[in-house]
Amino acid sequence: MRYFKLPKMDGSGVWTLLIFVVTLQLTFLPTLCASGIQKDFEWVDLSQSELQSWYTPADLCVLENSDRGTFPQDIRSKNCTQYSRGSRRMFCGVGMGNNNYPCYGPFTGRQGFKKGVRGYTDALSTPLTNAIGLMQKYNYSLVLAGDSTNRQKLQALYCEINRESKKAKMQGTAPQ
């Protein structure tokens, strides 16, 4: 089992930040591109095999929904029962959002879900777990400080780590 426990900050914060920024660029590149920060990359349609590598069958079913007034939980429980077994809740599923608030459809109109940046479409790549492994090896720390959006960022990190490695675990605390 691969287990990451990030040690306390030891004065090497600049390297930690640098590694984290590189990780963010590799892991959250689609978000950066969509926000207009990074425009050098070419978006390409994912092939059917790439879609099946990146998404679960239940997620692909949700992405086919064109109903504007249906939440992803309801789509999973009613229209995608062959994949979801009637379950509404999927923590890292498409459209689940943050703080239990779902994203709004329709998902068929959001073509970004079915696109990737050329050179970054391999679902088997593991940039985040590799970066965290290097941080652990060199005794660096990852510190996330911010506002109320931190929960969403931590949830995204957790989901990405789980996607990259089913054996990886995260541990940490947040101020109450």
Sequence and secondary structure as in RCSB ss.txt:
>XXXX:A:sequence
MRYFKLPKMDGSGVWTLLIFVVTLQLTFLPTLCASGIQKDFEWVDLSQSELQSWYTPADLCVLENSDRGTFPQDI
RSKNCTQYSRGSRRMFCGVGMGNNNYPCYGPFTGRQGFKKGVRGYTDALSTPLTNAIGLMQKYNYSLVLAGDSTN
RQKLQALYCEINRESKKAKMQGTAPQ
>XXXX:A:secstr
  B       S HHHHHHHHHHHHHHHSHHHHHHTTS  SS EEE  HHHHHHHS HHHHHHHT   TT  HHHI
IIII HHHHTT    TTSTT  STT    S STT GGGGEEETT   TT  HHHHHHHHHHHTT       STTH
HHHHHHHHHHHHHH TT B       
